[in-house]
Amino acid sequence: MTNNILKRLEEHQIGLNKTCFTYHRRPVNLIFHQEFNEVSQAIYFEKRIKNWSAKKKHALAHGDFNLLKLLAQCRNVSHSNNHNKKVGLDSARPDNTN
């Protein structure tokens, strides 16, 4: 987050902060930025996207909102969208009576 994007980019390019994520990834290229009216909105957005996967960040940066939506879907096996409905299972069982 910055109010001077050119200065911030230059700081990353020269490696001003050795503990910064970009220090060992130089040279860096700015592929996305977003302006906000409120500092709190910028902080919230930055914290949120820091936890995203690289694929999801690239989709955002390239404006691929269909891919972004797809990548945002939960793929966890325990997620409710991934459970089969148990409707009609009793009728599919073989009858054990002769």
Backbone atoms as SQL, in Angstrom:
CREATE TABLE atoms (id INTEGER PRIMARY KEY, chain TEXT, resi INTEGER, resn TEXT, atom TEXT, x REAL, y REAL, z REAL);
INSERT INTO atoms VALUES
  (1, 'A', 1, 'MET', 'N', 0.849, -1.169, 0.000),
  (2, 'A', 1, 'MET', 'CA', 0.000, 0.000, 0.000),
  (3, 'A', 1, 'MET', 'C', 0.892, 1.228, 0.000),
  (4, 'A', 2, 'THR', 'N', 0.545, 2.181, -0.833),
  (5, 'A', 2, 'THR', 'CA', 1.339, 3.402, -0.942),
  (6, 'A', 2, 'THR', 'C', 0.507, 4.528, -1.510),
  (7, 'A', 3, 'ASN', 'N', 0.976, 5.736, -1.298),
  (8, 'A', 3, 'ASN', 'CA', 0.351, 6.883, -1.971),
  (9, 'A', 3, 'ASN', 'C', 1.272, 7.404, -3.079),
  (10, 'A', 4, 'ASN', 'N', 2.404, 6.710, -3.315),
  (11, 'A', 4, 'ASN', 'CA', 3.325, 7.060, -4.389),
  (12, 'A', 4, 'ASN', 'C', 3.804, 5.764, -5.033),
  (13, 'A', 5, 'ILE', 'N', 3.098, 5.320, -6.048),
  (14, 'A', 5, 'ILE', 'CA', 3.346, 4.005, -6.642),
  (15, 'A', 5, 'ILE', 'C', 4.718, 3.917, -7.315),
  (16, 'A', 6, 'LEU', 'N', 5.178, 4.985, -7.942),
  (17, 'A', 6, 'LEU', 'CA', 6.490, 4.959, -8.598),
  (18, 'A', 6, 'LEU', 'C', 7.619, 4.821, -7.580),
  (19, 'A', 7, 'LYS', 'N', 7.504, 5.537, -6.481),
  (20, 'A', 7, 'LYS', 'CA', 8.510, 5.441, -5.415),
  (21, 'A', 7, 'LYS', 'C', 8.519, 4.036, -4.825),
  (22, 'A', 8, 'ARG', 'N', 7.341, 3.483, -4.608),
  (23, 'A', 8, 'ARG', 'CA', 7.225, 2.134, -4.027),
  (24, 'A', 8, 'ARG', 'C', 7.823, 1.085, -4.960),
  (25, 'A', 9, 'LEU', 'N', 7.564, 1.189, -6.236),
  (26, 'A', 9, 'LEU', 'CA', 8.123, 0.261, -7.208),
  (27, 'A', 9, 'LEU', 'C', 9.649, 0.357, -7.220),
  (28, 'A', 10, 'GLU', 'N', 10.182, 1.565, -7.180),
  (29, 'A', 10, 'GLU', 'CA', 11.636, 1.762, -7.148),
  (30, 'A', 10, 'GLU', 'C', 12.245, 1.142, -5.881),
  (31, 'A', 11, 'GLU', 'N', 11.571, 1.259, -4.749),
  (32, 'A', 11, 'GLU', 'CA', 12.052, 0.640, -3.506),
  (33, 'A', 11, 'GLU', 'C', 12.160, -0.876, -3.658),
  (34, 'A', 12, 'HIS', 'N', 11.200, -1.470, -4.333),
  (35, 'A', 12, 'HIS', 'CA', 11.239, -2.912, -4.566),
  (36, 'A', 12, 'HIS', 'C', 12.366, -3.269, -5.550),
  (37, 'A', 13, 'GLN', 'N', 12.554, -2.456, -6.569),
  (38, 'A', 13, 'GLN', 'CA', 13.581, -2.727, -7.578),
  (39, 'A', 13, 'GLN', 'C', 14.992, -2.692, -6.985),
  (40, 'A', 14, 'ILE', 'N', 15.263, -1.746, -6.095),
  (41, 'A', 14, 'ILE', 'CA', 16.609, -1.638, -5.518),
  (42, 'A', 14, 'ILE', 'C', 16.810, -2.566, -4.327),
  (43, 'A', 15, 'GLY', 'N', 15.742, -3.198, -3.849),
  (44, 'A', 15, 'GLY', 'CA', 15.867, -4.123, -2.725),
  (45, 'A', 15, 'GLY', 'C', 16.092, -3.411, -1.406),
  (46, 'A', 16, 'LEU', 'N', 15.342, -2.375, -1.178),
  (47, 'A', 16, 'LEU', 'CA', 15.482, -1.558, 0.025),
  (48, 'A', 16, 'LEU', 'C', 15.285, -2.366, 1.310),
  (49, 'A', 17, 'ASN', 'N', 14.335, -3.317, 1.276),
  (50, 'A', 17, 'ASN', 'CA', 14.010, -4.111, 2.461),
  (51, 'A', 17, 'ASN', 'C', 14.362, -5.570, 2.199),
  (52, 'A', 18, 'LYS', 'N', 15.391, -6.086, 2.866),
  (53, 'A', 18, 'LYS', 'CA', 15.849, -7.454, 2.635),
  (54, 'A', 18, 'LYS', 'C', 14.844, -8.511, 3.089),
  (55, 'A', 19, 'THR', 'N', 13.917, -8.162, 3.948),
  (56, 'A', 19, 'THR', 'CA', 12.913, -9.122, 4.420),
  (57, 'A', 19, 'THR', 'C', 11.645, -9.100, 3.571),
  (58, 'A', 20, 'CYS', 'N', 11.621, -8.226, 2.584),
  (59, 'A', 20, 'CYS', 'CA', 10.447, -8.090, 1.718),
  (60, 'A', 20, 'CYS', 'C', 10.304, -9.296, 0.794),
  (61, 'A', 21, 'PHE', 'N', 9.079, -9.698, 0.498),
  (62, 'A', 21, 'PHE', 'CA', 8.774, -10.824, -0.381),
  (63, 'A', 21, 'PHE', 'C', 9.454, -10.680, -1.739),
  (64, 'A', 22, 'THR', 'N', 9.548, -9.479, -2.243),
  (65, 'A', 22, 'THR', 'CA', 10.083, -9.258, -3.587),
  (66, 'A', 22, 'THR', 'C', 11.605, -9.174, -3.630),
  (67, 'A', 23, 'TYR', 'N', 12.288, -9.155, -2.492),
  (68, 'A', 23, 'TYR', 'CA', 13.737, -8.949, -2.464),
  (69, 'A', 23, 'TYR', 'C', 14.478, -9.954, -3.345),
  (70, 'A', 24, 'HIS', 'N', 14.165, -11.229, -3.221),
  (71, 'A', 24, 'HIS', 'CA', 14.836, -12.269, -4.002),
  (72, 'A', 24, 'HIS', 'C', 14.137, -12.539, -5.340),
  (73, 'A', 25, 'ARG', 'N', 13.148, -11.742, -5.681),
  (74, 'A', 25, 'ARG', 'CA', 12.389, -11.935, -6.912),
  (75, 'A', 25, 'ARG', 'C', 12.577, -10.762, -7.874),
  (76, 'A', 26, 'ARG', 'N', 13.655, -10.060, -7.724),
  (77, 'A', 26, 'ARG', 'CA', 13.933, -8.904, -8.575),
  (78, 'A', 26, 'ARG', 'C', 14.552, -9.342, -9.890),
  (79, 'A', 27, 'PRO', 'N', 14.347, -8.623, -10.953),
  (80, 'A', 27, 'PRO', 'CA', 13.554, -7.395, -11.046),
  (81, 'A', 27, 'PRO', 'C', 12.058, -7.700, -10.992),
  (82, 'A', 28, 'VAL', 'N', 11.321, -6.767, -10.496),
  (83, 'A', 28, 'VAL', 'CA', 9.872, -6.941, -10.386),
  (84, 'A', 28, 'VAL', 'C', 9.172, -6.155, -11.475),
  (85, 'A', 29, 'ASN', 'N', 7.988, -6.624, -11.835),
  (86, 'A', 29, 'ASN', 'CA', 7.130, -5.933, -12.797),
  (87, 'A', 29, 'ASN', 'C', 5.782, -5.691, -12.149),
  (88, 'A', 30, 'LEU', 'N', 5.308, -4.491, -12.229),
  (89, 'A', 30, 'LEU', 'CA', 3.990, -4.160, -11.707),
  (90, 'A', 30, 'LEU', 'C', 2.955, -4.595, -12.733),
  (91, 'A', 31, 'ILE', 'N', 2.113, -5.553, -12.356),
  (92, 'A', 31, 'ILE', 'CA', 1.090, -6.030, -13.297),
  (93, 'A', 31, 'ILE', 'C', -0.318, -5.660, -12.844),
  (94, 'A', 32, 'PHE', 'N', -0.450, -5.110, -11.640),
  (95, 'A', 32, 'PHE', 'CA', -1.779, -4.741, -11.160),
  (96, 'A', 32, 'PHE', 'C', -1.643, -3.682, -10.077),
  (97, 'A', 33, 'HIS', 'N', -2.561, -2.749, -10.084),
  (98, 'A', 33, 'HIS', 'CA', -2.710, -1.829, -8.963),
  (99, 'A', 33, 'HIS', 'C', -4.165, -1.386, -8.906),
  (100, 'A', 34, 'GLN', 'N', -4.577, -1.000, -7.743),
  (101, 'A', 34, 'GLN', 'CA', -5.957, -0.590, -7.529),
  (102, 'A', 34, 'GLN', 'C', -5.943, 0.647, -6.644),
  (103, 'A', 35, 'GLU', 'N', -6.716, 1.624, -6.999),
  (104, 'A', 35, 'GLU', 'CA', -6.820, 2.828, -6.186),
  (105, 'A', 35, 'GLU', 'C', -8.052, 2.745, -5.295),
  (106, 'A', 36, 'PHE', 'N', -7.917, 3.283, -4.081),
  (107, 'A', 36, 'PHE', 'CA', -9.006, 3.301, -3.114),
  (108, 'A', 36, 'PHE', 'C', -9.151, 4.701, -2.543),
  (109, 'A', 37, 'ASN', 'N', -10.358, 5.048, -2.142),
  (110, 'A', 37, 'ASN', 'CA', -10.608, 6.347, -1.523),
  (111, 'A', 37, 'ASN', 'C', -10.252, 6.344, -0.046),
  (112, 'A', 38, 'GLU', 'N', -10.358, 5.177, 0.572),
  (113, 'A', 38, 'GLU', 'CA', -10.099, 5.055, 2.009),
  (114, 'A', 38, 'GLU', 'C', -8.919, 4.114, 2.248),
  (115, 'A', 39, 'VAL', 'N', -8.035, 4.491, 3.157),
  (116, 'A', 39, 'VAL', 'CA', -6.876, 3.662, 3.506),
  (117, 'A', 39, 'VAL', 'C', -7.336, 2.307, 4.043),
  (118, 'A', 40, 'SER', 'N', -8.389, 2.306, 4.821),
  (119, 'A', 40, 'SER', 'CA', -8.884, 1.053, 5.404),
  (120, 'A', 40, 'SER', 'C', -9.320, 0.069, 4.319),
  (121, 'A', 41, 'GLN', 'N', -9.891, 0.567, 3.231),
  (122, 'A', 41, 'GLN', 'CA', -10.281, -0.299, 2.118),
  (123, 'A', 41, 'GLN', 'C', -9.049, -0.915, 1.457),
  (124, 'A', 42, 'ALA', 'N', -8.019, -0.121, 1.279),
  (125, 'A', 42, 'ALA', 'CA', -6.777, -0.608, 0.669),
  (126, 'A', 42, 'ALA', 'C', -6.124, -1.677, 1.541),
  (127, 'A', 43, 'ILE', 'N', -6.086, -1.453, 2.832),
  (128, 'A', 43, 'ILE', 'CA', -5.489, -2.427, 3.755),
  (129, 'A', 43, 'ILE', 'C', -6.273, -3.731, 3.718),
  (130, 'A', 44, 'TYR', 'N', -7.586, -3.641, 3.756),
  (131, 'A', 44, 'TYR', 'CA', -8.437, -4.832, 3.708),
  (132, 'A', 44, 'TYR', 'C', -8.200, -5.623, 2.426),
  (133, 'A', 45, 'PHE', 'N', -8.173, -4.934, 1.287),
  (134, 'A', 45, 'PHE', 'CA', -7.985, -5.593, -0.002),
  (135, 'A', 45, 'PHE', 'C', -6.611, -6.255, -0.076),
  (136, 'A', 46, 'GLU', 'N', -5.580, -5.547, 0.360),
  (137, 'A', 46, 'GLU', 'CA', -4.224, -6.092, 0.312),
  (138, 'A', 46, 'GLU', 'C', -4.098, -7.344, 1.176),
  (139, 'A', 47, 'LYS', 'N', -4.639, -7.299, 2.371),
  (140, 'A', 47, 'LYS', 'CA', -4.591, -8.474, 3.251),
  (141, 'A', 47, 'LYS', 'C', -5.345, -9.645, 2.648),
  (142, 'A', 48, 'ARG', 'N', -6.440, -9.357, 2.001),
  (143, 'A', 48, 'ARG', 'CA', -7.259, -10.410, 1.418),
  (144, 'A', 48, 'ARG', 'C', -6.546, -11.119, 0.268),
  (145, 'A', 49, 'ILE', 'N', -5.963, -10.374, -0.654),
  (146, 'A', 49, 'ILE', 'CA', -5.345, -11.006, -1.814),
  (147, 'A', 49, 'ILE', 'C', -3.991, -11.626, -1.493),
  (148, 'A', 50, 'LYS', 'N', -3.365, -11.246, -0.395),
  (149, 'A', 50, 'LYS', 'CA', -2.088, -11.870, -0.020),
  (150, 'A', 50, 'LYS', 'C', -2.253, -13.366, 0.237),
  (151, 'A', 51, 'ASN', 'N', -3.424, -13.796, 0.627),
  (152, 'A', 51, 'ASN', 'CA', -3.685, -15.212, 0.895),
  (153, 'A', 51, 'ASN', 'C', -4.127, -15.984, -0.348),
  (154, 'A', 52, 'TRP', 'N', -4.306, -15.309, -1.458),
  (155, 'A', 52, 'TRP', 'CA', -4.741, -15.961, -2.682),
  (156, 'A', 52, 'TRP', 'C', -3.606, -16.745, -3.321),
  (157, 'A', 53, 'SER', 'N', -3.958, -17.718, -4.139),
  (158, 'A', 53, 'SER', 'CA', -2.967, -18.465, -4.909),
  (159, 'A', 53, 'SER', 'C', -2.407, -17.563, -6.013),
  (160, 'A', 54, 'ALA', 'N', -1.254, -17.955, -6.547),
  (161, 'A', 54, 'ALA', 'CA', -0.648, -17.199, -7.645),
  (162, 'A', 54, 'ALA', 'C', -1.568, -17.167, -8.860),
  (163, 'A', 55, 'LYS', 'N', -2.238, -18.291, -9.142),
  (164, 'A', 55, 'LYS', 'CA', -3.162, -18.349, -10.286),
  (165, 'A', 55, 'LYS', 'C', -4.302, -17.346, -10.128),
  (166, 'A', 56, 'LYS', 'N', -4.818, -17.258, -8.924),
  (167, 'A', 56, 'LYS', 'CA', -5.924, -16.351, -8.661),
  (168, 'A', 56, 'LYS', 'C', -5.471, -14.890, -8.787),
  (169, 'A', 57, 'LYS', 'N', -4.268, -14.587, -8.291),
  (170, 'A', 57, 'LYS', 'CA', -3.729, -13.232, -8.412),
  (171, 'A', 57, 'LYS', 'C', -3.504, -12.860, -9.870),
  (172, 'A', 58, 'HIS', 'N', -2.986, -13.791, -10.665),
  (173, 'A', 58, 'HIS', 'CA', -2.768, -13.516, -12.095),
  (174, 'A', 58, 'HIS', 'C', -4.093, -13.309, -12.821),
  (175, 'A', 59, 'ALA', 'N', -5.107, -14.064, -12.460),
  (176, 'A', 59, 'ALA', 'CA', -6.425, -13.879, -13.078),
  (177, 'A', 59, 'ALA', 'C', -6.954, -12.476, -12.789),
  (178, 'A', 60, 'LEU', 'N', -6.788, -12.016, -11.556),
  (179, 'A', 60, 'LEU', 'CA', -7.211, -10.662, -11.190),
  (180, 'A', 60, 'LEU', 'C', -6.414, -9.631, -11.983),
  (181, 'A', 61, 'ALA', 'N', -5.095, -9.803, -12.025),
  (182, 'A', 61, 'ALA', 'CA', -4.221, -8.839, -12.697),
  (183, 'A', 61, 'ALA', 'C', -4.517, -8.739, -14.191),
  (184, 'A', 62, 'HIS', 'N', -4.925, -9.840, -14.784),
  (185, 'A', 62, 'HIS', 'CA', -5.204, -9.835, -16.223),
  (186, 'A', 62, 'HIS', 'C', -6.687, -9.630, -16.538),
  (187, 'A', 63, 'GLY', 'N', -7.485, -9.368, -15.529),
  (188, 'A', 63, 'GLY', 'CA', -8.897, -9.075, -15.746),
  (189, 'A', 63, 'GLY', 'C', -9.710, -10.274, -16.187),
  (190, 'A', 64, 'ASP', 'N', -9.217, -11.474, -15.901),
  (191, 'A', 64, 'ASP', 'CA', -9.928, -12.697, -16.285),
  (192, 'A', 64, 'ASP', 'C', -10.888, -13.081, -15.153),
  (193, 'A', 65, 'PHE', 'N', -12.016, -12.416, -15.109),
  (194, 'A', 65, 'PHE', 'CA', -12.947, -12.583, -13.998),
  (195, 'A', 65, 'PHE', 'C', -13.677, -13.921, -14.031),
  (196, 'A', 66, 'ASN', 'N', -13.805, -14.534, -15.210),
  (197, 'A', 66, 'ASN', 'CA', -14.393, -15.874, -15.274),
  (198, 'A', 66, 'ASN', 'C', -13.471, -16.889, -14.601),
  (199, 'A', 67, 'LEU', 'N', -12.181, -16.812, -14.894),
  (200, 'A', 67, 'LEU', 'CA', -11.212, -17.698, -14.246),
  (201, 'A', 67, 'LEU', 'C', -11.128, -17.401, -12.759),
  (202, 'A', 68, 'LEU', 'N', -11.155, -16.135, -12.396),
  (203, 'A', 68, 'LEU', 'CA', -11.107, -15.744, -10.986),
  (204, 'A', 68, 'LEU', 'C', -12.273, -16.358, -10.222),
  (205, 'A', 69, 'LYS', 'N', -13.458, -16.317, -10.814),
  (206, 'A', 69, 'LYS', 'CA', -14.645, -16.909, -10.181),
  (207, 'A', 69, 'LYS', 'C', -14.481, -18.416, -10.036),
  (208, 'A', 70, 'LEU', 'N', -13.960, -19.070, -11.062),
  (209, 'A', 70, 'LEU', 'CA', -13.726, -20.510, -11.019),
  (210, 'A', 70, 'LEU', 'C', -12.706, -20.867, -9.934),
  (211, 'A', 71, 'LEU', 'N', -11.630, -20.111, -9.853),
  (212, 'A', 71, 'LEU', 'CA', -10.590, -20.382, -8.851),
  (213, 'A', 71, 'LEU', 'C', -11.062, -20.082, -7.435),
  (214, 'A', 72, 'ALA', 'N', -12.075, -19.250, -7.293),
  (215, 'A', 72, 'ALA', 'CA', -12.588, -18.891, -5.974),
  (216, 'A', 72, 'ALA', 'C', -13.506, -19.963, -5.392),
  (217, 'A', 73, 'GLN', 'N', -13.969, -20.892, -6.240),
  (218, 'A', 73, 'GLN', 'CA', -14.876, -21.932, -5.767),
  (219, 'A', 73, 'GLN', 'C', -14.134, -22.900, -4.855),
  (220, 'A', 74, 'CYS', 'N', -14.786, -23.303, -3.802),
  (221, 'A', 74, 'CYS', 'CA', -14.202, -24.239, -2.850),
  (222, 'A', 74, 'CYS', 'C', -14.097, -25.621, -3.481),
  (223, 'A', 75, 'ARG', 'N', -12.921, -26.216, -3.360),
  (224, 'A', 75, 'ARG', 'CA', -12.704, -27.561, -3.897),
  (225, 'A', 75, 'ARG', 'C', -12.449, -28.569, -2.783),
  (226, 'A', 76, 'ASN', 'N', -12.696, -28.156, -1.570),
  (227, 'A', 76, 'ASN', 'CA', -12.495, -29.025, -0.423),
  (228, 'A', 76, 'ASN', 'C', -13.491, -30.175, -0.477),
  (229, 'A', 77, 'VAL', 'N', -13.023, -31.387, -0.261),
  (230, 'A', 77, 'VAL', 'CA', -13.875, -32.578, -0.345),
  (231, 'A', 77, 'VAL', 'C', -15.031, -32.488, 0.641),
  (232, 'A', 78, 'SER', 'N', -14.810, -31.860, 1.790),
  (233, 'A', 78, 'SER', 'CA', -15.862, -31.791, 2.797),
  (234, 'A', 78, 'SER', 'C', -16.859, -30.656, 2.550),
  (235, 'A', 79, 'HIS', 'N', -16.645, -29.856, 1.509),
  (236, 'A', 79, 'HIS', 'CA', -17.555, -28.753, 1.215),
  (237, 'A', 79, 'HIS', 'C', -18.913, -29.299, 0.788),
  (238, 'A', 80, 'SER', 'N', -19.963, -28.618, 1.189),
  (239, 'A', 80, 'SER', 'CA', -21.321, -29.107, 0.932),
  (240, 'A', 80, 'SER', 'C', -21.623, -29.268, -0.556),
  (241, 'A', 81, 'ASN', 'N', -21.010, -28.490, -1.428),
  (242, 'A', 81, 'ASN', 'CA', -21.263, -28.625, -2.866),
  (243, 'A', 81, 'ASN', 'C', -20.696, -29.916, -3.431),
  (244, 'A', 82, 'ASN', 'N', -19.792, -30.567, -2.709),
  (245, 'A', 82, 'ASN', 'CA', -19.143, -31.769, -3.209),
  (246, 'A', 82, 'ASN', 'C', -19.755, -33.061, -2.679),
  (247, 'A', 83, 'HIS', 'N', -20.805, -32.956, -1.889),
  (248, 'A', 83, 'HIS', 'CA', -21.468, -34.146, -1.362),
  (249, 'A', 83, 'HIS', 'C', -22.612, -34.555, -2.279),
  (250, 'A', 84, 'ASN', 'N', -22.707, -35.848, -2.554),
  (251, 'A', 84, 'ASN', 'CA', -23.819, -36.353, -3.352),
  (252, 'A', 84, 'ASN', 'C', -25.074, -36.369, -2.504),
  (253, 'A', 85, 'LYS', 'N', -26.142, -36.049, -3.113),
  (254, 'A', 85, 'LYS', 'CA', -27.426, -36.139, -2.422),
  (255, 'A', 85, 'LYS', 'C', -27.734, -37.608, -2.185),
  (256, 'A', 86, 'LYS', 'N', -28.227, -37.927, -1.031),
  (257, 'A', 86, 'LYS', 'CA', -28.514, -39.320, -0.691),
  (258, 'A', 86, 'LYS', 'C', -29.967, -39.674, -0.986),
  (259, 'A', 87, 'VAL', 'N', -30.541, -39.006, -1.949),
  (260, 'A', 87, 'VAL', 'CA', -31.921, -39.263, -2.320),
  (261, 'A', 87, 'VAL', 'C', -31.975, -40.512, -3.186),
  (262, 'A', 88, 'GLY', 'N', -32.844, -41.419, -2.836),
  (263, 'A', 88, 'GLY', 'CA', -33.073, -42.591, -3.644),
  (264, 'A', 88, 'GLY', 'C', -32.057, -43.711, -3.462),
  (265, 'A', 89, 'LEU', 'N', -31.162, -43.614, -2.495),
  (266, 'A', 89, 'LEU', 'CA', -30.170, -44.667, -2.303),
  (267, 'A', 89, 'LEU', 'C', -30.811, -45.972, -1.847),
  (268, 'A', 90, 'ASP', 'N', -31.870, -45.908, -1.038),
  (269, 'A', 90, 'ASP', 'CA', -32.513, -47.123, -0.556),
  (270, 'A', 90, 'ASP', 'C', -33.096, -47.938, -1.715),
  (271, 'A', 91, 'SER', 'N', -33.619, -47.281, -2.713),
  (272, 'A', 91, 'SER', 'CA', -34.220, -48.000, -3.837),
  (273, 'A', 91, 'SER', 'C', -33.146, -48.606, -4.741),
  (274, 'A', 92, 'ALA', 'N', -31.895, -48.127, -4.631),
  (275, 'A', 92, 'ALA', 'CA', -30.831, -48.665, -5.482),
  (276, 'A', 92, 'ALA', 'C', -30.148, -49.863, -4.846),
  (277, 'A', 93, 'ARG', 'N', -30.408, -50.117, -3.569),
  (278, 'A', 93, 'ARG', 'CA', -29.793, -51.274, -2.908),
  (279, 'A', 93, 'ARG', 'C', -30.455, -52.560, -3.339),
  (280, 'A', 94, 'PRO', 'N', -29.658, -53.615, -3.495),
  (281, 'A', 94, 'PRO', 'CA', -30.273, -54.906, -3.849),
  (282, 'A', 94, 'PRO', 'C', -31.131, -55.424, -2.707),
  (283, 'A', 95, 'ASP', 'N', -32.187, -56.057, -3.052),
  (284, 'A', 95, 'ASP', 'CA', -33.097, -56.629, -2.064),
  (285, 'A', 95, 'ASP', 'C', -32.498, -57.918, -1.526),
  (286, 'A', 96, 'ASN', 'N', -32.285, -57.988, -0.212),
  (287, 'A', 96, 'ASN', 'CA', -31.687, -59.159, 0.412),
  (288, 'A', 96, 'ASN', 'C', -32.696, -60.230, 0.773),
  (289, 'A', 97, 'THR', 'N', -33.970, -59.987, 0.492),
  (290, 'A', 97, 'THR', 'CA', -34.986, -60.996, 0.807),
  (291, 'A', 97, 'THR', 'C', -35.241, -61.872, -0.412),
  (292, 'A', 98, 'ASN', 'N', -35.421, -63.156, -0.214),
  (293, 'A', 98, 'ASN', 'CA', -35.714, -64.080, -1.323),
  (294, 'A', 98, 'ASN', 'C', -37.078, -64.632, -1.217);
